[in-house]
Amino acid sequence: MLSFVWLLFAGSNQWMTLYTPLGLPSSLYLVGLIHLLVWMTISLFAGMYKKLFLISRIDEVFRVGSTALIGVFVFLVLRLSSVDLTASESVFAAISIVIPYVGLVGGGLLVNRLVIRTIQRGYAKRGKGLHRAVIVGTGGTAKMIGQQLDQYKTLGMQVLGYYSVNGEVREVDKRDILGDVEEFRAMAAEMRVQDVIIALEKEQQEKWLPVVSSVDDPKVTLKMLPDFHQMVGGYAKTHQIFGLPLVDIQPAEMPTWEWFVKRSLDVLVSAVVLVALLPLILILAIVVRLTSEGPAIYKQLRVGKHGREFTMYKFRSMVNNAEANTGPIWATDDDPRVTRIGYWLRKTRLDEIPQFFNVLFGDMSLVGPRPERPHFVKKYERSIPLYSRRLRVKPGITGWAQVKWKYDESFDDVKERTKYDLFYVENISLRLDVKILINTLFVVLRAEGK
């Protein structure tokens, strides 16, 4: 292996003068470390570090194969960058080195993964290392799923018990009932639940939305039976438990490389904006401070990803202590609390410039759902189905709802905005982020803020 590494990247032998007790040049170990970091990066982007529980060994072969193909491309480019491309023998030599090298690494990785998956499967057969699962429903379907999971451990789940809906118990043994589904959140952390299977009977299907809202947790995987139209139309990606299809209910995750690019753009753009607009930031801070009493920067507690609270920064656009007598309330058209300079700051959205600090610190992203205050989050989680799913991604300075929907003036507005936020969470991608940023530019130019 080390000989392949040396052939790939060794340059002039003049700088390889120090030798280790093994008789190898010391610089070769540095090159080996670089190779390790490159392979780790390739594996990260190829999804090799995802928590895929009890993945099929055939699927593992395909995943390692795709990683090796990326490795061939990367190392071939690196090798060809140091040879004379006009000389066919040099190109052929590079290929003859890279392909065996990547094959050796890929083969070793494949053997390692297959051994791990085989050991994992053996542990699962003995009932060890299984995901802790609960089933919502007490009818025949729920009972059948529970029996199958108990009998066939390689499906990877240990059934802790069942949750009833509205206290209704049908065919499941009452001794296996953990409680009503509304009690799930209070018990999930203590029981360390990892999977929830919604197995309601046909006549209970209309209850699935409030059930999903009750059990929704970013750390818990939800599965449910799809309806006939979803299965036939191919809208639902299903997993099988002995012929019974189950749909994963969770946001479509972006590939790792897209998350990396998204965060990199957050940091880069925020840093550039804050440096480029520093004179404007200072001017606005002075103007806000001179035209009304109170600090120029307004700090407020908001709820971020996974419910973590953080302090958000904005230029103050209202009178100081605007909610001292009213408590948390929505802004309205012609709101008397808005200052004269604040009106224009909100119109042009310049009041949001300090939020780039939040993006730089990692509390927010350029694009995401609007960050909400803890008071309102608690209120909406109780009354709007699936509202908490917004918290599965970082909040953003701008977002799909911000450019496609108006400001909230009523509870109905919040419910409608939540639909846009959930659309973003379920369809998050770099392409959608770019589309939102372009739309935001037009919103700013048209001074459509409020």
C-alpha positions as CSV (number, residue, x, y, z in Angstrom):
1,M,0.0,0.0,0.0
2,L,2.7,2.5,1.0
3,S,4.5,1.7,-2.3
4,F,1.4,2.7,-4.2
5,V,1.2,5.9,-2.2
6,W,4.8,6.7,-3.0
7,L,4.3,6.1,-6.7
8,L,1.2,8.3,-6.8
9,F,2.6,11.4,-5.1
10,A,6.3,11.1,-4.6
11,G,8.2,13.9,-6.3
12,S,11.8,14.5,-6.3
13,N,13.8,12.0,-4.1
14,Q,16.0,14.9,-2.9
15,W,13.6,15.9,-0.1
16,M,13.2,12.3,1.1
17,T,16.5,12.1,3.0
18,L,15.2,11.1,6.5
19,Y,14.5,7.4,7.0
20,T,12.5,5.5,9.6
21,P,13.5,2.3,11.4
22,L,11.5,0.5,8.7
23,G,13.8,1.9,6.0
24,L,11.1,4.1,4.5
25,P,11.4,7.8,3.9
26,S,9.8,9.7,6.7
27,S,8.0,12.1,4.3
28,L,6.1,9.0,3.0
29,Y,4.1,8.9,6.2
30,L,3.1,12.5,5.7
31,V,1.9,11.6,2.2
32,G,0.0,8.7,3.7
33,L,-1.7,11.0,6.1
34,I,-2.8,13.2,3.3
35,H,-4.2,10.1,1.5
36,L,-6.1,9.2,4.6
37,L,-7.7,12.6,4.8
38,V,-8.6,12.5,1.0
39,W,-10.3,9.0,1.5
40,M,-12.2,10.2,4.5
41,T,-13.5,13.2,2.5
42,I,-14.5,11.0,-0.4
43,S,-16.2,8.6,2.0
44,L,-18.0,11.5,3.7
45,F,-19.4,12.8,0.4
46,A,-20.3,9.2,-0.7
47,G,-22.4,8.8,2.4
48,M,-20.3,6.1,3.9
49,Y,-20.6,7.6,7.4
50,K,-24.4,7.7,7.5
51,K,-26.1,5.8,10.3
52,L,-27.6,3.1,8.1
53,F,-28.8,0.4,10.4
54,L,-28.6,-3.2,9.3
55,I,-28.1,-2.3,5.7
56,S,-28.1,-5.2,3.2
57,R,-24.6,-6.6,2.4
58,I,-25.5,-6.3,-1.3
59,D,-26.3,-2.6,-0.8
60,E,-23.0,-2.2,1.0
61,V,-21.2,-3.6,-2.0
62,F,-22.8,-1.0,-4.2
63,R,-22.0,1.8,-1.7
64,V,-18.3,0.8,-1.5
65,G,-18.3,0.5,-5.3
66,S,-19.5,4.0,-5.8
67,T,-17.0,5.3,-3.3
68,A,-14.2,3.5,-5.2
69,L,-15.3,5.1,-8.5
70,I,-15.2,8.5,-7.0
71,G,-11.7,7.6,-5.6
72,V,-10.5,6.6,-9.1
73,F,-11.6,9.9,-10.5
74,V,-10.1,12.0,-7.7
75,F,-6.7,10.3,-7.6
76,L,-6.5,10.1,-11.4
77,V,-7.0,13.8,-11.6
78,L,-4.4,14.4,-8.9
79,R,-1.9,12.1,-10.6
80,L,-2.4,13.5,-14.1
81,S,-1.9,17.0,-12.8
82,S,1.8,16.1,-12.2
83,V,2.6,14.4,-15.5
84,D,3.1,15.4,-19.1
85,L,-0.3,14.9,-20.6
86,T,1.1,15.0,-24.1
87,A,3.1,11.8,-23.5
88,S,0.8,8.8,-23.8
89,E,3.2,6.6,-21.8
90,S,2.9,9.0,-18.8
91,V,-0.9,8.9,-18.9
92,F,-0.9,5.1,-19.2
93,A,1.5,4.9,-16.3
94,A,-0.7,7.1,-14.2
95,I,-3.8,4.9,-14.9
96,S,-1.8,1.7,-14.3
97,I,-0.9,3.0,-10.8
98,V,-4.2,4.6,-9.8
99,I,-6.6,1.8,-10.7
100,P,-4.7,-1.0,-8.8
101,Y,-4.2,1.4,-5.8
102,V,-8.0,2.3,-5.6
103,G,-8.9,-1.3,-6.2
104,L,-6.7,-2.3,-3.2
105,V,-8.2,0.4,-1.0
106,G,-11.7,-0.4,-2.1
107,G,-11.2,-4.1,-1.7
108,G,-10.0,-3.6,1.9
109,L,-12.9,-1.3,2.6
110,L,-15.4,-3.8,1.2
111,V,-14.0,-6.7,3.3
112,N,-14.1,-4.5,6.4
113,R,-17.7,-3.5,5.8
114,L,-18.9,-7.0,5.0
115,V,-17.3,-8.4,8.1
116,I,-18.9,-5.6,10.2
117,R,-22.3,-6.1,8.6
118,T,-22.1,-9.9,9.2
119,I,-21.2,-9.4,12.8
120,Q,-24.0,-6.9,13.2
121,R,-26.5,-9.3,11.7
122,G,-25.3,-12.0,14.0
123,Y,-25.9,-9.8,17.0
124,A,-29.3,-8.9,15.7
125,K,-30.3,-12.6,15.5
126,R,-29.5,-12.9,19.2
127,G,-31.6,-9.8,20.0
128,K,-28.7,-7.5,20.6
129,G,-28.1,-4.0,19.3
130,L,-31.7,-3.6,18.0
131,H,-33.5,-0.3,17.6
132,R,-36.0,0.4,20.3
133,A,-39.4,0.7,18.6
134,V,-43.0,1.3,19.6
135,I,-46.1,0.8,17.5
136,V,-49.0,3.2,17.4
137,G,-52.3,1.2,17.0
138,T,-53.9,-1.7,18.8
139,G,-55.7,-3.5,15.9
140,G,-54.9,-6.6,13.9
141,T,-52.3,-4.8,11.7
142,A,-50.4,-3.4,14.7
143,K,-50.4,-6.9,16.3
144,M,-49.2,-8.6,13.2
145,I,-46.3,-6.1,12.8
146,G,-45.3,-6.6,16.4
147,Q,-45.3,-10.4,16.1
148,Q,-43.2,-10.3,12.9
149,L,-40.6,-7.9,14.5
150,D,-40.4,-10.1,17.6
151,Q,-40.0,-13.3,15.5
152,Y,-37.5,-12.0,12.9
153,K,-34.8,-10.0,14.8
154,T,-32.8,-9.3,11.7
155,L,-35.4,-6.7,10.8
156,G,-33.6,-4.7,13.5
157,M,-36.3,-3.6,15.9
158,Q,-37.2,-4.5,19.5
159,V,-40.8,-3.7,20.1
160,L,-41.2,-2.1,23.5
161,G,-45.0,-1.9,23.3
162,Y,-48.0,-0.3,21.8
163,Y,-49.7,3.1,22.0
164,S,-53.4,3.4,21.8
165,V,-55.4,6.2,20.1
166,N,-58.0,7.9,22.3
167,G,-57.6,5.0,24.7
168,E,-59.0,2.4,22.3
169,V,-57.6,-1.1,22.7
170,R,-58.5,-3.8,20.1
171,E,-56.6,-7.0,19.5
172,V,-53.3,-6.2,21.3
173,D,-52.9,-7.5,24.9
174,K,-53.6,-4.8,27.3
175,R,-50.5,-5.6,29.3
176,D,-48.4,-4.4,26.2
177,I,-50.1,-1.0,26.1
178,L,-47.7,1.7,27.1
179,G,-50.3,4.5,27.2
180,D,-52.2,6.8,24.8
181,V,-50.3,8.3,21.9
182,E,-50.6,11.8,23.5
183,E,-48.3,10.6,26.3
184,F,-45.6,9.6,23.8
185,R,-43.4,12.7,24.0
186,A,-43.3,12.6,27.8
187,M,-42.2,8.9,27.7
188,A,-40.0,8.8,24.5
189,A,-36.8,10.2,26.0
190,E,-37.0,8.0,29.1
191,M,-37.6,4.9,27.0
192,R,-35.0,5.9,24.4
193,V,-37.3,5.2,21.5
194,Q,-35.7,5.2,18.1
195,D,-38.5,4.1,15.8
196,V,-42.2,4.6,15.8
197,I,-44.5,2.6,13.5
198,I,-48.0,4.0,12.9
199,A,-50.2,1.0,12.2
200,L,-53.8,2.3,12.3
201,E,-56.8,0.4,10.9
202,K,-58.6,1.7,7.8
203,E,-61.4,3.3,9.8
204,Q,-58.7,5.2,11.8
205,Q,-56.8,6.6,8.9
206,E,-58.2,10.1,9.3
207,K,-56.4,10.2,12.7
208,W,-52.9,9.8,11.3
209,L,-52.1,13.6,11.1
210,P,-52.7,14.3,14.8
211,V,-50.9,11.1,15.7
212,V,-47.8,12.1,13.6
213,S,-47.9,15.5,15.3
214,S,-47.9,13.8,18.7
215,V,-45.0,11.5,18.0
216,D,-42.9,13.9,15.8
217,D,-39.4,14.0,17.1
218,P,-36.2,14.9,15.1
219,K,-34.4,12.0,16.7
220,V,-37.1,9.4,16.1
221,T,-37.8,7.7,12.7
222,L,-41.5,7.5,11.9
223,K,-42.9,4.8,9.6
224,M,-46.5,4.3,8.5
225,L,-48.6,2.3,6.1
226,P,-49.0,4.1,2.7
227,D,-52.4,4.4,1.1
228,F,-53.2,2.6,-2.1
229,H,-52.7,5.7,-4.4
230,Q,-49.2,6.4,-2.9
231,M,-48.1,2.8,-3.5
232,V,-49.5,2.5,-7.1
233,G,-48.3,6.0,-8.1
234,G,-44.8,5.5,-6.7
235,Y,-45.1,8.6,-4.5
236,A,-44.0,6.7,-1.4
237,K,-40.6,5.1,-0.9
238,T,-41.4,2.0,1.1
239,H,-39.6,-0.6,3.2
240,Q,-41.0,-4.1,3.5
241,I,-41.8,-6.2,6.6
242,F,-42.7,-9.5,5.1
243,G,-44.8,-8.1,2.3
244,L,-46.2,-5.2,4.4
245,P,-45.0,-1.8,3.0
246,L,-44.0,0.9,5.4
247,V,-43.2,4.5,4.4
248,D,-40.5,6.5,6.2
249,I,-42.0,9.8,7.3
250,Q,-39.0,12.2,7.5
251,P,-37.5,15.1,5.5
252,A,-35.6,14.1,2.4
253,E,-32.0,14.6,3.5
254,M,-29.6,16.5,1.3
255,P,-26.4,14.6,0.4
256,T,-23.5,15.2,2.7
257,W,-21.7,17.2,0.1
258,E,-24.7,19.6,-0.3
259,W,-24.8,20.2,3.5
260,F,-21.1,20.9,3.4
261,V,-21.5,23.4,0.5
262,K,-24.5,25.0,2.2
263,R,-22.6,25.6,5.4
264,S,-19.6,26.8,3.5
265,L,-21.7,29.3,1.6
266,D,-23.3,30.5,4.8
267,V,-19.9,31.3,6.3
268,L,-18.4,32.8,3.1
269,V,-21.4,35.0,2.2
270,S,-21.9,36.2,5.8
271,A,-18.3,37.1,6.2
272,V,-18.2,39.0,2.8
273,V,-21.5,40.8,3.5
274,L,-20.5,41.9,7.0
275,V,-17.1,43.2,5.8
276,A,-18.5,44.8,2.6
277,L,-21.4,46.5,4.5
278,L,-19.4,47.5,7.6
279,P,-19.7,51.3,6.7
280,L,-23.4,50.9,6.1
281,I,-23.8,49.0,9.4
282,L,-22.1,51.7,11.3
283,I,-24.2,54.4,9.6
284,L,-27.5,52.6,10.3
285,A,-26.5,51.9,13.9
286,I,-25.8,55.7,14.5
287,V,-29.0,56.7,12.7
288,V,-31.2,54.2,14.7
289,R,-29.5,55.4,18.0
290,L,-30.0,59.1,17.2
291,T,-33.6,58.9,16.0
292,S,-35.1,57.0,18.9
293,E,-34.3,56.0,22.5
294,G,-32.8,52.6,23.1
295,P,-30.0,50.5,21.7
296,A,-29.3,50.3,17.9
297,I,-29.2,46.5,17.9
298,Y,-32.3,44.6,19.1
299,K,-31.6,41.2,20.7
300,Q,-34.4,38.6,21.1
301,L,-34.5,34.9,22.1
302,R,-35.5,32.6,19.2
303,V,-35.9,28.9,18.7
304,G,-33.4,27.2,16.3
305,K,-32.7,23.7,15.0
306,H,-34.0,20.9,17.2
307,G,-35.6,23.4,19.6
308,R,-32.3,25.0,20.7
309,E,-32.7,28.6,21.8
310,F,-30.3,31.3,20.6
311,T,-30.1,35.1,20.7
312,M,-31.0,36.7,17.3
313,Y,-29.8,40.2,16.3
314,K,-31.6,42.9,14.3
315,F,-31.5,46.6,13.9
316,R,-34.2,48.0,16.2
317,S,-37.1,49.1,14.1
318,M,-39.6,49.7,16.9
319,V,-39.7,51.9,20.0
320,N,-37.7,50.6,22.9
321,N,-39.5,48.0,25.0
322,A,-42.3,47.8,22.4
323,E,-43.9,44.8,24.1
324,A,-43.5,46.0,27.7
325,N,-47.2,46.4,28.2
326,T,-48.6,43.9,25.7
327,G,-46.4,40.9,25.8
328,P,-45.5,39.0,22.6
329,I,-47.8,40.1,19.8
330,W,-47.6,40.2,16.0
331,A,-46.6,43.3,14.0
332,T,-49.5,44.8,12.0
333,D,-49.9,47.2,9.1
334,D,-49.2,50.8,10.2
335,D,-48.0,49.5,13.5
336,P,-47.6,52.6,15.8
337,R,-44.7,50.9,17.5
338,V,-42.5,51.2,14.4
339,T,-40.2,54.2,14.3
340,R,-39.8,56.4,11.2
341,I,-36.4,55.0,10.4
342,G,-37.6,51.5,11.4
343,Y,-40.3,51.7,8.7
344,W,-37.7,52.0,6.0
345,L,-35.4,49.4,7.5
346,R,-38.3,46.9,7.5
347,K,-39.4,47.8,4.0
348,T,-35.9,47.2,2.6
349,R,-35.1,44.4,5.1
350,L,-31.9,46.2,6.1
351,D,-33.0,45.6,9.7
352,E,-32.0,42.0,9.2
353,I,-28.3,42.7,8.3
354,P,-27.1,41.8,11.9
355,Q,-28.6,38.3,11.4
356,F,-25.6,37.5,9.3
357,F,-23.7,37.3,12.6
358,N,-26.1,34.6,13.6
359,V,-25.4,32.8,10.3
360,L,-21.6,33.1,10.9
361,F,-22.0,31.7,14.4
362,G,-23.9,28.7,13.1
363,D,-27.3,29.5,14.8
364,M,-28.9,30.3,11.5
365,S,-28.5,29.7,7.7
366,L,-28.9,32.0,4.8
367,V,-32.0,30.0,3.8
368,G,-34.5,28.3,6.2
369,P,-37.8,28.7,8.0
370,R,-38.2,32.0,9.9
371,P,-36.9,31.7,13.5
372,E,-39.8,32.0,15.9
373,R,-39.9,33.1,19.6
374,P,-40.3,30.3,22.3
375,H,-43.7,31.7,23.4
376,F,-45.1,31.3,19.9
377,V,-43.4,27.9,19.2
378,K,-45.0,26.3,22.3
379,K,-48.4,27.8,21.3
380,Y,-48.2,26.6,17.7
381,E,-46.9,23.1,18.5
382,R,-50.1,22.5,20.4
383,S,-52.4,23.8,17.7
384,I,-50.8,23.3,14.3
385,P,-50.1,19.7,13.1
386,L,-46.5,19.0,12.2
387,Y,-45.4,22.5,13.2
388,S,-42.3,21.1,15.1
389,R,-41.0,19.6,11.9
390,R,-39.8,23.1,11.0
391,L,-37.2,22.7,13.7
392,R,-35.4,19.9,11.8
393,V,-33.4,22.5,9.9
394,K,-31.6,25.7,10.9
395,P,-33.8,28.8,10.6
396,G,-32.9,31.3,7.9
397,I,-32.6,35.0,7.1
398,T,-34.8,34.3,4.2
399,G,-36.8,31.2,3.1
400,W,-39.6,29.8,1.0
401,A,-42.3,31.2,3.2
402,Q,-40.6,34.6,3.5
403,V,-40.6,35.1,-0.3
404,K,-43.9,33.3,-1.1
405,W,-46.1,34.4,1.8
406,K,-46.8,37.6,3.7
407,Y,-46.0,38.5,7.2
408,D,-48.0,36.9,10.0
409,E,-51.0,39.0,11.2
410,S,-53.2,36.2,12.4
411,F,-53.2,32.6,13.5
412,D,-54.5,31.6,10.1
413,D,-51.5,33.3,8.5
414,V,-49.2,31.2,10.7
415,K,-51.0,28.0,9.6
416,E,-50.6,28.9,6.0
417,R,-46.9,29.9,6.4
418,T,-46.3,26.6,8.1
419,K,-47.3,24.8,4.8
420,Y,-44.5,26.7,3.0
421,D,-42.0,25.9,5.7
422,L,-42.8,22.2,5.6
423,F,-42.5,22.2,1.9
424,Y,-39.0,23.6,2.3
425,V,-38.0,21.1,5.0
426,E,-39.3,18.1,2.9
427,N,-37.6,19.4,-0.3
428,I,-34.5,21.0,1.0
429,S,-31.7,21.2,-1.6
430,L,-29.0,23.6,-2.9
431,R,-31.1,24.2,-6.0
432,L,-34.1,25.3,-3.9
433,D,-31.8,27.5,-1.8
434,V,-30.5,29.3,-4.9
435,K,-34.0,29.8,-6.1
436,I,-35.1,31.3,-2.8
437,L,-32.0,33.7,-2.7
438,I,-32.8,34.9,-6.2
439,N,-36.5,35.6,-5.2
440,T,-35.2,37.3,-2.1
441,L,-33.1,39.7,-4.2
442,F,-36.2,40.8,-6.1
443,V,-38.2,41.2,-2.8
444,V,-35.5,43.5,-1.5
445,L,-35.3,45.5,-4.7
446,R,-39.0,46.0,-4.7
447,A,-39.0,47.0,-1.0
448,E,-41.7,44.5,-0.2
449,G,-40.8,44.0,3.4
450,K,-43.0,45.1,6.3
